[in-house]
Every structure is written in C-alpha cells, then in structure tokens.
Amino acid sequence: MKWWFVALIVIIAVAVGTGVSRDPGYLLIAYGEYQLETSVWVALVFLLVAIFGVRLGQSFFMALFGLGARWGQWRQNRAKAKSQRFVQRAWSLDQIGEVDRATTYLETLVSDKDWGSWASLMLAKLEGQAGLQAPSEGTALEEAATWLAMNHEVSEGQFEKAYALSQSLPKNPITTAKALDIALASNDVSVVQKALRASTQFEALPTDEQLMLIIARAGSAGSDELRRDWLLLLTRLPRDQDGRLFSVLSAFSDPSLGEETARALAKRWPTAPLFLVYGLLAAQHPEQFDRPLKKLRSKASNEDALRLLDAARMEALDPEASLQAYVDLASRVESRLLRHRMLVLASQSGQGQVVARMLEALV
C-alpha cells in the first residue's frame, strides 16, 4: 500500500474523529408510527456501507450470471452504433456538399478507436472547403435521402423529377453542378437556362465538360432556332473547342441566322479563336457576313484577332498569304482550329510535313 493512501486514510480518520467529538449531530427519520434516531456520523457510515454493499452485490450477481460481460458488450455496441450514425451523417453531408456540418461529426469521430483514422483522412480531404454552403433545413439523413431519390430518378430517365428534387437540396458547388448535369441530360433548353443561372454564384461552374455538352446539344439540334438557343447558353468557349463550334455554326441551313449567332458569340468573347471562326464562316457566305463583319472588327480584343479574321476570309482567294498569317500567329494563339487550318492549307500547297513539324515543336 502506497504511503500517500495511508496518509489519506489517517487524515480522513482524524477529521471524522474530530467532528464526532465536537458535535455528533442529530438525524431523525419518521414514517408513520416508526422512527429512527441516530447521529449524522453514524447515518453517514451506514450510507457508505449501503452503497458499498449494493456495488458488491451487483458485482456478485453479474459475475454469477455472466451479466458483467453482457453489460460491457451492450455499452460497447451502443457506442459503436453511435459512431456508425455519425459516420453515416458525415458521409451523407459530404456527398451533398455540406462541408461545415460534416466537419462537426468528423471532429467527434477523430477520437474513436475504430473510425478515428477515417475521420482524420476525411477532415484532411475537406480542409479548405468549409464555408462554401448556406444553411439548410432538414436533417442530414433527409437530405441524403433526397440525394439518393434524385439519383434514382436520373437512372430511370425521369430528369424533370430529378431536377425538381435537386432544387430542395442545399445550394453549393456539388449540388449545383449535379443539377446542371441533370438539366443537360433532360435536353431541355429552358431547364438548362435555369440551372446555368443558378450556377453563376460559383466560379468553377459550369465546367468545361458541361459547356462541351452544350455545344454537342447544339450540334444535334433539330432546327436552326434550337441550335442558336443552345449556343447562346454558352458562358465561355472551352479550350480547344473552336473547331467544334465552327462545325456547329456551319450546319445552319439559314446563313443569316448562323451569322447572327456567330456575331453574338464573337461580341461576347472578342478573342482570336472566335474571330477565326467568324472569318471562316464569312468565307463560306460572304453575302450574309460582309456588312456585319465591318462593324465586328471594332470589337476585336487585339491585333491578332483581326489578322486571323482577315486570313480566314481570304483563304480561298490567297491561301498562301492565309497560311503565312496562320504560321506567324500559331505561337501566340491557342486554337485547335487554327492548327487544323494550317495543316489543310499546307497539304494543299505541298508543305504539310514542314507545318506538321512546326506544330509538333509548338506542342
């Protein structure tokens, strides 16, 4: 027995002895005709003995009937069930982009023996993403159920129902991007327009893949009007997509409507690739493009855009001059369509291999 424990017992005994000698106190317990009179110190001793006896009896019966192991197992299972609920809620909230709320559960799980490592990894993954979402109604499980129901409707091809479900979820980059994906899958211009309007509050949206899908939808549209509506949904031109845009604009059966659409896009982004597209279209339909082209020149962002516009227009009349202009600009303008036109004109003039080596050097 350690000395400090012995010293503690002695101090307690001296304190109790001093208290009893000074004033033993008085305690009366009455119930009906029965009365129990004793001193406070004796009652305190009986209380301690009773507590000790109950604990001793509890241990005896638990050992006799194996209740101790069962009680410990029950408490362990209860703790595990609680941890699993927290894991489920943290994962559900992470899936729907509720980073702040997921972090609250993960911080509780860090000290858990079974889930601590997973919670630490999840917290590391979510680091720097908190604060992007607005508060929302409902519990994490209800929101996760809505997310799963939405995905089920998508798998069934019920895009209208799926989009409606997406609108009841908290607004953050993950849920907004998913809503835009569903809108694009619905192939409905008006629904996509709503989804794009909602995505403007997040810089990363729409993604290049989503914009490429909009161009693809325009390419497969059944009418020029629908093709125009799809193209005007573009919020920017994704990298290396000027060639696909040119193909879609070339597919307009009404050159005037195609010119209006191309001019609207070139005014929106007066960059060299867009002016190259417009110039190539003008070479195909000079009657519809020549007059508005003169006004469009003043919108060019730089001299390179104007040079590409003129070179594209003059391909049929002076292909060598156009090729030379393309070669001069290739190192400054990032455009897949420009490189394609270089190869086409070089092949026609017998310089295909030279230009091909030049393009390889640029890459």
C-alpha positions as CSV (number, residue, x, y, z in Angstrom):
1,M,0.0,0.0,0.0
2,K,1.4,3.4,-1.0
3,W,2.3,5.9,1.6
4,W,0.0,8.6,0.2
5,F,-3.0,6.3,0.5
6,V,-2.2,5.5,4.1
7,A,-1.7,9.2,4.8
8,L,-5.1,10.0,3.2
9,I,-6.9,7.4,5.4
10,V,-5.2,8.8,8.6
11,I,-6.3,12.4,7.6
12,I,-9.9,11.3,7.0
13,A,-10.0,9.3,10.3
14,V,-8.6,12.3,12.2
15,A,-11.1,14.6,10.6
16,V,-14.1,12.3,11.3
17,G,-13.0,11.7,14.9
18,T,-12.6,15.4,15.5
19,G,-16.1,16.1,14.0
20,V,-17.7,13.4,16.1
21,S,-16.1,14.6,19.3
22,R,-17.1,18.2,18.8
23,D,-20.7,17.7,17.6
24,P,-22.1,14.2,16.6
25,G,-25.2,15.9,15.1
26,Y,-28.8,14.6,15.2
27,L,-30.8,12.8,12.5
28,L,-34.5,11.7,12.8
29,I,-36.3,9.7,10.1
30,A,-40.1,9.2,10.7
31,Y,-42.5,7.2,8.7
32,G,-46.0,6.6,10.2
33,E,-45.5,5.0,13.6
34,Y,-41.9,4.2,13.0
35,Q,-39.0,6.5,13.9
36,L,-35.3,6.2,13.5
37,E,-33.0,8.4,15.6
38,T,-29.2,8.5,15.2
39,S,-26.3,10.8,14.8
40,V,-25.3,12.3,11.5
41,W,-22.0,10.5,11.5
42,V,-23.5,7.1,12.1
43,A,-26.0,7.7,9.4
44,L,-23.2,8.7,7.0
45,V,-21.3,5.4,7.9
46,F,-24.5,3.4,7.2
47,L,-25.0,5.1,3.9
48,L,-21.4,4.4,2.8
49,V,-21.8,0.8,3.9
50,A,-25.1,0.5,2.0
51,I,-23.5,1.9,-1.2
52,F,-20.6,-0.4,-0.9
53,G,-23.0,-3.4,-0.3
54,V,-25.0,-2.6,-3.3
55,R,-21.9,-2.3,-5.5
56,L,-20.6,-5.6,-4.0
57,G,-24.0,-7.3,-4.6
58,Q,-24.1,-6.0,-8.2
59,S,-20.7,-7.3,-8.9
60,F,-21.5,-10.7,-7.3
61,F,-24.7,-11.2,-9.3
62,M,-23.1,-10.0,-12.6
63,A,-20.3,-12.5,-12.1
64,L,-22.7,-15.3,-11.0
65,F,-25.0,-14.9,-14.1
66,G,-22.5,-13.5,-16.6
67,L,-24.2,-10.1,-16.6
68,G,-20.9,-8.2,-16.4
69,A,-19.8,-9.3,-19.9
70,R,-23.2,-8.7,-21.3
71,W,-23.4,-5.2,-19.8
72,G,-20.0,-4.3,-21.1
73,Q,-20.9,-5.7,-24.6
74,W,-24.2,-3.7,-24.6
75,R,-22.3,-0.4,-23.8
76,Q,-19.7,-1.2,-26.5
77,N,-22.4,-1.9,-29.1
78,R,-24.2,1.3,-28.1
79,A,-21.0,3.3,-28.6
80,K,-20.4,1.6,-32.0
81,A,-23.9,2.3,-33.1
82,K,-23.5,5.9,-32.2
83,S,-20.2,6.1,-34.1
84,Q,-21.8,4.5,-37.2
85,R,-24.6,7.0,-37.1
86,F,-22.1,9.8,-37.0
87,V,-20.1,8.2,-39.9
88,Q,-23.3,7.9,-42.0
89,R,-24.3,11.5,-41.3
90,A,-20.8,12.8,-42.0
91,W,-20.6,10.9,-45.3
92,S,-24.1,11.9,-46.3
93,L,-23.4,15.6,-45.7
94,D,-20.1,15.4,-47.6
95,Q,-21.8,13.9,-50.6
96,I,-24.3,16.8,-50.8
97,G,-21.5,19.4,-50.2
98,E,-22.4,20.4,-46.6
99,V,-18.8,20.6,-45.6
100,D,-19.2,22.6,-42.4
101,R,-21.8,20.2,-40.9
102,A,-19.9,17.1,-42.0
103,T,-16.8,18.5,-40.2
104,T,-18.7,18.7,-36.9
105,Y,-19.4,15.0,-37.0
106,L,-15.9,14.1,-38.2
107,E,-14.2,16.1,-35.4
108,T,-16.3,14.0,-32.9
109,L,-15.1,10.8,-34.6
110,V,-11.4,11.6,-34.5
111,S,-11.0,10.1,-31.0
112,D,-13.0,7.0,-31.9
113,K,-10.9,3.8,-31.8
114,D,-12.5,2.3,-35.0
115,W,-13.2,5.4,-37.1
116,G,-10.5,7.8,-36.0
117,S,-8.2,7.2,-38.9
118,W,-11.1,7.5,-41.4
119,A,-12.3,10.7,-39.8
120,S,-8.8,12.2,-39.9
121,L,-8.5,11.4,-43.6
122,M,-11.9,12.9,-44.4
123,L,-11.1,16.1,-42.4
124,A,-7.9,16.4,-44.4
125,K,-9.9,16.0,-47.6
126,L,-12.4,18.6,-46.6
127,E,-9.7,21.1,-45.5
128,G,-10.1,24.4,-47.1
129,Q,-13.6,23.7,-48.4
130,A,-15.7,24.8,-45.4
131,G,-17.8,27.9,-45.6
132,L,-19.0,27.4,-49.2
133,Q,-22.5,26.3,-48.4
134,A,-25.5,28.1,-47.0
135,P,-27.5,26.7,-44.0
136,S,-30.4,24.4,-45.0
137,E,-33.5,22.9,-43.4
138,G,-33.9,19.2,-42.5
139,T,-31.5,16.6,-41.1
140,A,-28.5,15.1,-42.8
141,L,-30.3,11.8,-43.4
142,E,-33.3,13.6,-45.0
143,E,-31.0,15.4,-47.4
144,A,-29.1,12.3,-48.2
145,A,-32.4,10.5,-48.9
146,T,-33.3,13.3,-51.3
147,W,-29.9,12.9,-53.0
148,L,-30.4,9.2,-53.4
149,A,-34.0,9.7,-54.7
150,M,-32.7,12.2,-57.2
151,N,-30.1,9.8,-58.5
152,H,-32.8,7.1,-58.8
153,E,-34.9,9.3,-60.9
154,V,-31.9,10.0,-63.1
155,S,-31.3,6.3,-63.6
156,E,-35.0,5.9,-64.6
157,G,-34.7,8.7,-67.1
158,Q,-37.1,11.0,-65.1
159,F,-35.0,14.1,-65.5
160,E,-37.8,16.5,-64.7
161,K,-38.5,14.9,-61.4
162,A,-34.8,14.6,-60.6
163,Y,-34.2,18.3,-61.3
164,A,-37.1,19.2,-59.0
165,L,-35.6,17.1,-56.2
166,S,-32.2,18.8,-56.8
167,Q,-33.8,22.2,-56.1
168,S,-34.7,21.1,-52.5
169,L,-31.0,20.4,-51.6
170,P,-28.7,23.0,-50.1
171,K,-27.0,25.2,-52.7
172,N,-23.3,24.5,-53.0
173,P,-20.9,23.7,-55.9
174,I,-21.6,19.9,-55.7
175,T,-25.4,20.1,-55.7
176,T,-25.5,22.9,-58.2
177,A,-23.2,21.0,-60.6
178,K,-25.4,17.9,-60.2
179,A,-28.5,19.9,-61.0
180,L,-26.8,21.3,-64.2
181,D,-25.8,17.8,-65.2
182,I,-29.4,16.7,-64.8
183,A,-30.7,19.7,-66.8
184,L,-28.3,18.9,-69.6
185,A,-29.4,15.3,-69.6
186,S,-33.0,16.4,-70.0
187,N,-32.1,18.1,-73.3
188,D,-34.4,21.0,-72.4
189,V,-33.0,24.4,-73.2
190,S,-35.3,26.2,-70.7
191,V,-34.3,23.9,-67.8
192,V,-30.6,24.3,-68.7
193,Q,-31.0,28.0,-68.7
194,K,-32.4,27.9,-65.2
195,A,-29.6,25.7,-64.0
196,L,-27.0,27.9,-65.6
197,R,-28.5,31.0,-63.9
198,A,-28.2,29.2,-60.5
199,S,-24.6,28.2,-61.2
200,T,-23.3,31.8,-61.6
201,Q,-22.6,32.2,-57.9
202,F,-19.9,29.5,-58.1
203,E,-16.7,30.3,-60.1
204,A,-16.0,26.7,-61.1
205,L,-19.4,26.3,-62.8
206,P,-20.2,25.5,-65.5
207,T,-17.3,23.1,-66.1
208,D,-15.6,22.6,-69.5
209,E,-17.3,19.2,-69.8
210,Q,-20.7,20.8,-69.3
211,L,-20.0,23.5,-71.8
212,M,-18.8,20.9,-74.3
213,L,-22.1,19.1,-73.8
214,I,-24.0,22.3,-74.6
215,I,-22.0,22.5,-77.9
216,A,-22.9,18.9,-78.6
217,R,-26.6,19.5,-77.9
218,A,-26.4,22.4,-80.4
219,G,-24.9,20.1,-83.0
220,S,-27.7,17.6,-82.7
221,A,-30.5,20.2,-82.5
222,G,-33.3,19.6,-85.0
223,S,-33.7,23.2,-86.1
224,D,-31.6,26.4,-86.6
225,E,-33.6,28.2,-83.9
226,L,-32.9,25.5,-81.4
227,R,-29.3,25.3,-82.4
228,R,-29.0,29.1,-81.8
229,D,-30.7,28.8,-78.4
230,W,-28.2,26.1,-77.3
231,L,-25.2,28.1,-78.4
232,L,-26.3,31.3,-76.7
233,L,-26.3,29.4,-73.4
234,L,-22.5,29.2,-73.5
235,T,-20.9,31.2,-70.7
236,R,-17.4,30.9,-72.3
237,L,-15.7,28.9,-75.0
238,P,-13.9,25.8,-73.6
239,R,-10.3,25.3,-74.6
240,D,-9.8,23.6,-78.0
241,Q,-13.5,23.7,-78.8
242,D,-13.4,26.4,-81.5
243,G,-13.3,23.7,-84.2
244,R,-16.4,22.0,-82.8
245,L,-18.1,25.5,-82.6
246,F,-17.2,26.2,-86.2
247,S,-18.7,22.8,-87.3
248,V,-22.0,23.6,-85.5
249,L,-22.3,27.1,-86.9
250,S,-21.5,25.7,-90.4
251,A,-24.5,23.4,-90.0
252,F,-27.1,26.3,-90.0
253,S,-29.3,25.9,-93.0
254,D,-30.1,29.6,-92.8
255,P,-26.8,31.5,-93.2
256,S,-28.4,34.7,-91.8
257,L,-29.3,33.1,-88.5
258,G,-25.9,31.5,-88.4
259,E,-24.3,34.9,-88.9
260,E,-26.4,36.4,-86.1
261,T,-25.4,33.6,-83.7
262,A,-21.7,33.8,-84.6
263,R,-21.6,37.5,-84.3
264,A,-23.3,37.4,-80.9
265,L,-20.7,34.9,-79.6
266,A,-17.8,36.9,-81.1
267,K,-19.1,40.1,-79.4
268,R,-19.4,38.2,-76.1
269,W,-15.8,36.9,-76.4
270,P,-13.9,39.1,-78.9
271,T,-10.9,36.7,-78.9
272,A,-8.7,35.4,-81.7
273,P,-10.3,31.9,-81.9
274,L,-13.9,33.4,-82.2
275,F,-12.8,35.8,-84.9
276,L,-11.1,32.9,-86.8
277,V,-14.5,31.1,-86.6
278,Y,-16.3,34.1,-87.9
279,G,-13.8,34.7,-90.7
280,L,-14.1,31.1,-92.0
281,L,-17.9,31.4,-91.9
282,A,-17.7,34.7,-93.8
283,A,-15.6,33.0,-96.5
284,Q,-18.5,30.4,-96.9
285,H,-21.3,33.0,-97.0
286,P,-19.9,36.4,-98.0
287,E,-23.3,37.9,-98.8
288,Q,-24.6,37.4,-95.3
289,F,-21.3,38.2,-93.4
290,D,-19.6,41.1,-95.3
291,R,-21.6,44.0,-94.0
292,P,-21.8,43.0,-90.3
293,L,-18.1,41.9,-90.4
294,K,-17.1,45.6,-90.8
295,K,-18.9,46.5,-87.6
296,L,-17.5,43.5,-85.8
297,R,-13.9,44.5,-86.5
298,S,-14.1,47.3,-83.9
299,K,-14.9,44.7,-81.2
300,A,-11.6,42.7,-81.6
301,S,-9.6,42.3,-78.4
302,N,-6.3,42.7,-80.2
303,E,-4.5,42.8,-83.5
304,D,-4.1,39.0,-83.6
305,A,-7.8,38.6,-83.7
306,L,-8.1,41.0,-86.7
307,R,-5.3,39.2,-88.6
308,L,-7.0,35.8,-88.1
309,L,-10.3,37.3,-89.2
310,D,-8.8,38.6,-92.5
311,A,-6.7,35.5,-93.1
312,A,-9.7,33.2,-92.7
313,R,-11.8,35.4,-95.0
314,M,-9.1,35.3,-97.7
315,E,-8.3,31.5,-97.6
316,A,-10.0,30.8,-101.0
317,L,-8.5,33.9,-102.7
318,D,-5.0,33.8,-101.4
319,P,-4.3,30.5,-99.5
320,E,-0.5,31.2,-99.3
321,A,-1.0,34.5,-97.5
322,S,-3.5,33.0,-95.2
323,L,-1.1,30.1,-94.4
324,Q,1.7,32.6,-93.7
325,A,-0.5,34.6,-91.3
326,Y,-1.5,31.4,-89.5
327,V,2.1,30.3,-89.1
328,D,3.0,33.7,-87.7
329,L,0.2,33.6,-85.2
330,A,0.4,29.9,-84.2
331,S,2.9,30.6,-81.4
332,R,0.7,33.2,-79.8
333,V,-2.8,32.0,-80.3
334,E,-4.1,28.8,-78.6
335,S,-6.5,27.4,-81.1
336,R,-7.0,23.9,-82.4
337,L,-9.0,25.2,-85.4
338,L,-6.0,27.4,-86.3
339,R,-3.7,24.4,-86.4
340,H,-6.2,22.4,-88.4
341,R,-6.4,25.1,-91.0
342,M,-2.6,25.4,-91.1
343,L,-2.4,21.6,-91.9
344,V,-5.2,21.9,-94.5
345,L,-3.6,24.8,-96.4
346,A,-0.1,23.3,-96.1
347,S,-1.3,20.0,-97.5
348,Q,-2.8,21.8,-100.5
349,S,0.4,23.6,-101.1
350,G,2.7,20.6,-100.6
351,Q,4.1,21.9,-97.3
352,G,2.3,19.5,-95.0
353,Q,5.4,17.9,-93.5
354,V,7.0,21.2,-92.7
355,V,4.0,22.6,-90.9
356,A,3.4,19.3,-89.1
357,R,7.0,19.5,-87.7
358,M,6.4,23.1,-86.7
359,L,3.2,22.2,-84.8
360,E,5.0,19.4,-83.0
361,A,7.6,21.9,-81.9
362,L,4.9,24.2,-80.6
363,V,3.3,21.4,-78.5
